[in-house]
Amino acid sequence: MANERNFLAMRVLLALTFAALAGATQASDGRPPEPSSCQFTAFVEETDPAGLNVRAAPSASAKVLGTLPPVWSDRSGLRVRARVSVTASAKGWFKIRDAVDDDMLTGQPPRPTYQGEGWVSGRKLVVKSQANIGRTGPVASAPEAVRLKDDLLFDGDAAIAAGRLVDCRGDWAQVEYEEARFSAGLRSLLITAPAVRADVRKGRFRVWLDRICGIQETSCDGP
């Protein structure tokens, strides 16, 4: 009986040792998780006149490769954002390329714009979705999480400005919305499920959106 207890104790000790070694190996490895692959257009929501830094890796301490211009606006209230192609996401950062300063909308000469690949924070990116339903996951079969009444879409100026990118999968974008950024009228049209408010700060919710549109001045289905 004593031998059996000793044998079992040894097995437990060995199991704990192997688990600790595995954890140490994983921690010492230090490799970040593989980025998620994405493919859609986003817009740069940066107000700093110096522009948005594009970095060599998904980290605020990574080397700066170049900058993207800030939001352009005029006295009429028109706001024009630089647009980028999003190809991957990791830890709230997004890999972008092919940035464009939309001089056709500003009527001004194109501003200096880094057009290569690099990483920017999702806190500085917004999307225009022509969906009126946000879901709990990046598939059309996922449960409905948010809906706008009256068949309104998430492509209005107020909806675009209220959200920031947090993740992406394929042509789906996960957006965190801050309700205070919505107009009072638009807030009254929101129907949200409790699940979208889990694990986020009060007054915010997260949803997955598809039908991402890369045209600022009109709808992707328009003329």
C-alpha positions as CSV (number, residue, x, y, z in Angstrom):
1,M,0.0,0.0,0.0
2,A,2.8,2.4,0.9
3,N,4.6,1.6,-2.4
4,E,1.4,2.3,-4.3
5,R,1.0,5.7,-2.5
6,N,4.6,6.5,-3.3
7,F,4.1,5.6,-6.9
8,L,1.0,7.8,-7.2
9,A,2.8,10.7,-5.5
10,M,5.7,10.3,-7.9
11,R,3.4,10.4,-10.9
12,V,1.7,13.6,-9.6
13,L,5.1,15.2,-9.0
14,L,6.3,14.3,-12.5
15,A,3.1,15.7,-14.0
16,L,3.5,19.0,-12.2
17,T,7.1,19.2,-13.2
18,F,6.4,18.7,-16.9
19,A,3.6,21.3,-16.7
20,A,5.9,23.8,-15.1
21,L,8.6,23.1,-17.7
22,A,6.1,23.5,-20.6
23,G,4.9,26.8,-19.1
24,A,8.5,28.0,-18.7
25,T,9.3,27.1,-22.3
26,Q,6.2,28.9,-23.6
27,A,7.0,32.0,-21.6
28,S,10.7,32.0,-22.6
29,D,9.7,31.5,-26.2
30,G,8.0,34.9,-26.2
31,R,6.6,34.5,-29.7
32,P,3.3,36.5,-30.3
33,P,0.2,34.7,-31.4
34,E,-0.2,34.3,-35.2
35,P,-2.0,37.3,-36.7
36,S,-5.5,36.8,-38.0
37,S,-5.9,37.2,-41.7
38,C,-8.3,40.0,-43.0
39,Q,-9.2,41.7,-46.2
40,F,-11.2,45.0,-46.2
41,T,-10.8,48.8,-46.3
42,A,-10.6,51.0,-43.2
43,F,-10.2,54.7,-42.6
44,V,-7.7,56.6,-40.5
45,E,-9.3,58.5,-37.6
46,E,-6.3,60.5,-36.5
47,T,-6.6,64.2,-35.4
48,D,-2.9,64.8,-34.4
49,P,-1.5,67.1,-37.1
50,A,1.7,65.0,-37.1
51,G,-0.3,62.1,-38.4
52,L,-0.5,58.4,-37.4
53,N,2.6,56.4,-37.0
54,V,2.9,53.1,-39.0
55,R,5.2,50.7,-37.1
56,A,7.2,47.6,-38.1
57,A,5.4,45.4,-35.6
58,P,2.2,45.4,-33.6
59,S,3.6,47.3,-30.7
60,A,3.8,51.0,-29.6
61,S,7.6,50.5,-29.1
62,A,8.2,49.1,-32.6
63,K,10.2,51.1,-35.2
64,V,8.2,53.8,-37.0
65,L,8.2,53.2,-40.8
66,G,6.2,56.2,-41.8
67,T,3.1,58.2,-41.1
68,L,-0.5,58.5,-42.4
69,P,-2.2,61.9,-42.7
70,P,-4.8,63.0,-40.1
71,V,-8.4,63.6,-40.9
72,W,-8.9,66.6,-43.2
73,S,-11.8,68.9,-42.7
74,D,-13.1,72.2,-44.0
75,R,-15.5,74.9,-42.8
76,S,-18.5,73.1,-44.1
77,G,-17.9,70.2,-41.7
78,L,-16.7,67.8,-44.4
79,R,-14.3,65.2,-43.0
80,V,-12.1,63.2,-45.3
81,R,-10.0,60.3,-43.9
82,A,-7.0,58.5,-45.5
83,R,-8.0,54.9,-46.4
84,V,-6.0,51.8,-46.0
85,S,-6.2,48.1,-46.9
86,V,-6.3,45.9,-43.8
87,T,-4.6,42.5,-44.1
88,A,-4.2,41.2,-40.6
89,S,-4.8,41.9,-36.9
90,A,-2.9,41.0,-33.7
91,K,-3.5,42.2,-30.1
92,G,-5.6,45.2,-31.2
93,W,-3.1,46.2,-33.9
94,F,-3.8,46.0,-37.7
95,K,-1.5,45.3,-40.5
96,I,-2.1,47.8,-43.4
97,R,-0.9,48.7,-46.8
98,D,-1.7,50.7,-49.9
99,A,-2.7,53.9,-48.0
100,V,-4.3,56.7,-50.0
101,D,-5.0,60.3,-49.2
102,D,-8.2,61.0,-51.0
103,D,-7.3,64.2,-52.8
104,M,-10.4,63.9,-55.1
105,L,-12.5,64.6,-52.0
106,T,-10.3,67.2,-50.3
107,G,-9.6,69.1,-53.6
108,Q,-6.0,69.6,-52.3
109,P,-2.7,68.1,-53.4
110,P,-2.1,64.6,-51.9
111,R,-0.4,64.8,-48.5
112,P,2.7,62.7,-47.7
113,T,1.4,59.2,-47.1
114,Y,3.3,56.0,-46.2
115,Q,2.0,53.4,-48.7
116,G,4.0,50.3,-47.6
117,E,3.1,47.6,-45.2
118,G,3.1,48.2,-41.4
119,W,1.1,48.1,-38.2
120,V,-1.2,50.7,-36.7
121,S,-3.4,50.7,-33.6
122,G,-7.0,49.8,-34.0
123,R,-7.9,52.8,-31.8
124,K,-7.1,55.0,-34.9
125,L,-9.1,53.0,-37.4
126,V,-12.8,53.1,-38.3
127,V,-14.9,51.2,-40.8
128,K,-18.0,51.9,-42.8
129,S,-20.4,48.9,-42.7
130,Q,-23.5,48.6,-44.9
131,A,-25.0,46.1,-42.5
132,N,-27.8,46.9,-40.1
133,I,-27.1,43.9,-37.9
134,G,-24.0,43.2,-35.8
135,R,-23.3,39.7,-34.8
136,T,-21.6,37.9,-31.9
137,G,-19.1,36.2,-34.2
138,P,-17.5,36.6,-37.7
139,V,-20.0,34.4,-39.5
140,A,-23.4,35.1,-40.9
141,S,-24.9,32.3,-38.8
142,A,-23.7,33.9,-35.5
143,P,-26.5,35.2,-33.2
144,E,-27.7,38.7,-33.7
145,A,-26.0,41.1,-31.2
146,V,-27.1,44.6,-32.3
147,R,-29.6,45.9,-34.7
148,L,-30.5,49.4,-35.9
149,K,-34.2,50.1,-36.2
150,D,-35.9,51.5,-39.3
151,D,-33.4,49.5,-41.5
152,L,-30.6,52.0,-40.9
153,L,-27.1,50.9,-41.6
154,F,-23.8,51.3,-39.7
155,D,-22.5,53.5,-42.6
156,G,-23.6,56.9,-41.4
157,D,-21.1,59.5,-40.2
158,A,-22.2,59.2,-36.6
159,A,-21.9,55.4,-36.6
160,I,-18.5,55.4,-38.3
161,A,-17.1,57.9,-35.8
162,A,-18.5,56.1,-32.8
163,G,-16.6,52.9,-33.5
164,R,-13.0,51.7,-33.3
165,L,-11.5,48.4,-34.7
166,V,-10.5,45.7,-32.2
167,D,-10.2,42.6,-34.3
168,C,-10.9,41.1,-37.7
169,R,-11.4,37.8,-39.5
170,G,-11.5,37.6,-43.3
171,D,-14.0,40.3,-44.5
172,W,-15.5,40.7,-41.0
173,A,-14.5,43.5,-38.6
174,Q,-15.0,43.5,-34.9
175,V,-15.9,47.1,-33.8
176,E,-16.1,48.6,-30.3
177,Y,-18.7,51.3,-30.2
178,E,-18.9,54.1,-27.6
179,E,-22.5,55.0,-27.1
180,A,-21.8,58.6,-26.1
181,R,-20.4,59.2,-29.6
182,F,-23.8,58.4,-31.1
183,S,-26.4,61.1,-31.4
184,A,-29.4,60.8,-29.0
185,G,-31.6,60.0,-32.0
186,L,-29.4,57.2,-33.2
187,R,-28.9,55.8,-29.7
188,S,-32.7,55.4,-29.4
189,L,-32.6,53.2,-32.5
190,L,-30.1,50.7,-31.2
191,I,-31.3,47.3,-30.0
192,T,-28.5,45.5,-28.2
193,A,-28.2,42.0,-26.7
194,P,-26.5,41.8,-23.2
195,A,-23.7,39.7,-24.6
196,V,-22.2,42.6,-26.5
197,R,-21.5,44.6,-23.3
198,A,-19.6,41.8,-21.6
199,D,-15.9,42.4,-20.9
200,V,-16.0,46.0,-22.1
201,R,-16.1,49.3,-20.3
202,K,-19.5,50.8,-19.3
203,G,-21.2,52.6,-22.2
204,R,-19.5,50.5,-24.9
205,F,-20.4,47.4,-26.8
206,R,-18.6,45.1,-29.4
207,V,-20.0,43.6,-32.5
208,W,-18.9,41.8,-35.6
209,L,-19.8,43.5,-38.9
210,D,-19.6,42.5,-42.5
211,R,-20.4,44.3,-45.8
212,I,-17.5,46.7,-45.2
213,C,-17.5,49.6,-47.7
214,G,-14.3,51.3,-48.8
215,I,-15.9,54.4,-50.4
216,Q,-16.3,57.5,-48.2
217,E,-18.5,59.8,-50.2
218,T,-21.3,57.3,-51.1
219,S,-22.6,53.8,-50.5
220,C,-20.8,50.9,-52.2
221,D,-24.2,50.0,-53.8
222,G,-24.7,53.6,-55.0
223,P,-23.8,55.4,-58.2
